């Protein structure tokens, strides 16, 4: 079983929804795959965090009254039109209050889960970007195709991916194109365009879709993320944030 198959089923595995054969196959994979094991650990941390920190709220004071008013009968126009008054149903009021409380609690839990999960996904993506950049630097394997010619780099990448990344040579802005390579980030193959600014390398990761935007720093490295024309962009370098922003502006101007 490969990583992609495991990632598709890992939520069902975590919730114990798989049969014995499926669970066993995933457990064999997890035993030898730190990346997929980390995804499972994140799910466990999410569940633990929600159990420990998710707030529990009662329904607003006026909600039960509004529900009772909504299900009550309208006042008759005249005394002769008035129907016989229905007997009181205390159980109906109790169920209405309970339903309101459950609805409010579910809404709060959903919001907390969404925010926590989004934060975990954001942190995990940043870690993957930093790791990929560091791996290239340590092995000195910056490019699979080493060329400053965008008409060489773009076709090479496009032939090996399911999308065509935009490639620009920004030498005029002080960010010459060095080449490109393939990498695996965010559970899919991505294009990496490699640029240089003085003695600093810049990895520009590109893939279809959208990702959370913003800036992140770790151990002297910075990542700047943005979305454009249906693609997600993440620039990683030891350049300072201001220079990395200049790089992103130069790339936008070259379109």
C-alpha positions in Angstrom: 0.0 0.0 0.0 1.4 3.4 -1.0 1.3 6.7 0.8 -1.5 8.1 -1.3 -3.8 5.1 -0.6 -3.0 5.3 3.1 -3.7 9.1 3.3 -7.1 8.5 1.7 -8.1 5.9 4.3 -6.3 7.1 7.4 -9.3 9.0 8.8 -11.4 5.8 8.5 -8.6 3.8 10.1 -8.3 6.4 12.9 -12.0 6.1 13.6 -11.9 2.3 13.4 -14.2 2.1 10.5 -12.0 -0.3 8.3 -12.3 -4.1 8.3 -9.5 -6.2 9.6 -7.7 -6.6 6.3 -7.8 -2.9 5.5 -6.6 -1.9 9.0 -3.8 -4.5 8.9 -2.6 -3.2 5.5 -2.4 0.3 6.8 -0.6 -0.7 10.0 2.1 -2.5 8.0 2.6 0.7 6.0 2.6 2.9 9.1 5.3 0.7 10.7 7.8 1.8 8.0 6.6 5.2 6.9 7.4 8.2 9.3 5.4 10.6 7.1 2.1 8.7 7.3 2.7 8.0 10.9 3.1 11.8 11.5 -0.4 12.3 9.9 -1.9 9.8 12.3 -0.2 11.5 15.2 -1.6 14.8 14.1 -5.1 13.3 14.1 -4.6 12.0 17.6 -3.3 15.4 18.8 -6.4 17.0 17.2 -8.7 14.7 19.1 -6.9 15.2 22.3 -6.8 19.0 21.9 -10.5 19.2 21.2 -11.3 17.0 24.2 -9.1 19.1 26.4 -9.7 22.7 25.1 -12.9 22.8 23.2 -15.4 25.1 25.0 -18.8 23.9 25.9 -21.6 26.5 25.8 -25.2 26.5 26.8 -27.9 28.0 24.5 -28.5 31.8 24.7 -31.1 32.8 27.2 -33.6 34.1 24.6 -33.3 31.2 22.2 -35.7 28.9 23.9 -38.3 31.7 24.0 -37.9 32.3 20.3 -38.3 28.7 19.5 -41.5 28.5 21.7 -42.8 31.6 19.9 -42.1 30.1 16.5 -43.9 26.8 17.2 -46.9 28.5 19.1 -50.3 29.3 17.5 -51.0 32.8 16.2 -53.5 34.9 18.3 -57.1 34.7 17.0 -58.7 37.8 15.4 -61.9 37.5 17.4 -63.1 35.6 20.5 -65.5 33.6 18.3 -62.6 32.6 16.1 -60.5 31.3 18.9 -60.0 27.5 18.8 -60.0 25.4 21.9 -56.7 26.0 23.8 -54.4 23.0 23.5 -53.2 21.5 26.7 -49.8 22.5 27.9 -47.0 20.2 26.8 -44.1 20.6 29.2 -42.1 17.9 27.5 -42.2 19.9 24.2 -40.6 22.9 25.9 -38.0 20.7 27.4 -37.1 19.1 24.1 -37.0 22.5 22.4 -34.5 23.7 25.0 -32.4 20.6 24.7 -32.4 20.8 20.9 -31.3 24.5 21.0 -28.5 23.6 23.4 -27.3 20.7 21.2 -27.4 22.9 18.1 -25.4 25.6 19.8 -22.9 23.1 21.2 -22.5 21.5 17.8 -21.8 24.8 16.1 -19.2 25.7 18.6 -17.5 22.3 18.3 -17.5 22.6 14.5 -15.9 26.0 14.6 -13.2 24.8 17.1 -12.5 21.7 15.0 -12.2 23.7 11.8 -9.8 26.3 13.3 -7.7 23.7 15.0 -7.5 21.5 11.9 -6.7 24.5 9.7 -3.9 25.5 12.0 -2.5 21.9 12.1 -2.6 21.7 8.3 -0.9 25.1 7.9 1.9 24.0 10.3 2.4 20.7 8.6 2.6 22.3 5.1 5.2 24.8 6.4 7.2 21.9 7.8 7.1 20.1 4.5 8.3 23.2 2.6 11.2 23.8 5.1 12.2 20.1 4.9 12.2 20.0 1.1 14.3 23.2 0.9 16.8 21.9 3.5 17.0 18.5 1.8 18.0 20.2 -1.5 20.5 22.4 0.3 22.1 19.5 2.2 22.4 17.3 -0.9 23.2 20.2 -3.1 20.6 18.9 -5.5 18.9 22.2 -6.3 17.8 21.4 -9.9 16.8 18.4 -12.0 17.1 20.6 -15.0 19.7 23.3 -14.6 19.1 26.2 -17.0 18.4 29.9 -16.9 16.2 29.6 -20.0 12.6 29.6 -19.0 11.8 27.9 -22.4 13.8 24.9 -21.3 12.7 24.7 -17.7 9.0 25.1 -18.3 8.6 22.3 -20.9 10.7 19.9 -18.8 8.4 20.4 -15.8 5.2 20.4 -17.8 6.0 17.0 -19.3 6.3 15.4 -15.9 3.4 17.1 -14.1 -0.4 17.3 -14.5 -0.2 21.1 -14.8 2.1 23.7 -16.5 3.8 26.0 -14.0 4.5 29.6 -15.0 8.3 30.2 -15.4 9.9 33.6 -15.5 13.6 34.6 -15.5 13.9 37.5 -13.1 17.6 38.3 -13.7 16.7 41.9 -14.4 15.2 42.3 -11.0 18.2 40.6 -9.3 16.7 37.1 -9.1 18.1 35.0 -11.9 16.5 31.6 -12.8 18.8 28.7 -12.0 16.6 25.8 -13.0 13.8 23.6 -11.8 13.1 20.2 -10.1 10.3 18.0 -9.0 9.4 17.5 -5.3 6.5 16.0 -3.3 4.6 18.4 -1.0 1.1 18.6 0.3 0.4 15.0 -0.8 1.2 15.6 -4.5 4.0 16.1 -6.9 4.9 19.8 -7.3 7.1 22.0 -9.4 10.1 23.8 -7.8 11.6 26.7 -9.6 15.0 27.6 -8.3 16.2 31.2 -8.2 19.2 32.9 -6.7 19.7 36.4 -5.1 23.4 37.1 -4.5 24.5 34.0 -2.5 21.0 33.0 -1.4 18.9 30.3 -3.0 15.1 30.6 -3.4 12.9 27.6 -3.9 9.5 28.5 -5.4 7.1 25.6 -4.9 4.1 25.6 -7.3 1.0 23.3 -7.4 -2.6 23.5 -8.5 -5.2 24.7 -6.0 -5.0 27.1 -3.1 -3.2 27.1 0.2 -3.3 29.4 3.3 -1.4 32.6 2.6 1.0 34.4 4.8 4.6 34.3 6.2 6.3 31.8 8.4 9.9 31.6 9.8 11.9 28.8 11.3 15.6 28.3 12.1 16.7 31.2 9.9 14.5 30.3 6.9 11.4 32.1 5.7 8.5 31.0 3.6 6.0 33.4 1.9 2.8 31.9 0.5 0.3 33.2 -1.9 -2.3 32.1 -4.5 -2.7 33.2 -8.1 -4.6 32.1 -11.2 -5.6 28.8 -9.6 -2.1 27.9 -8.4 -0.5 27.9 -4.9 2.9 29.5 -4.6 5.4 29.1 -1.7 8.8 30.8 -1.8 11.3 29.4 0.7 14.8 30.9 1.4 17.1 32.3 4.0 16.5 35.7 2.5 14.9 38.1 5.0 11.1 38.6 4.7 11.4 42.0 2.9 13.7 40.6 0.2 11.4 37.6 -0.2 8.5 40.0 -0.7 10.6 41.8 -3.4 11.0 38.5 -5.1 7.2 37.8 -5.1 6.6 41.3 -6.4 9.1 40.8 -9.2 7.4 37.5 -10.1 4.0 39.2 -10.3 5.3 42.0 -12.4 6.8 39.5 -14.9 3.4 38.0 -15.7 
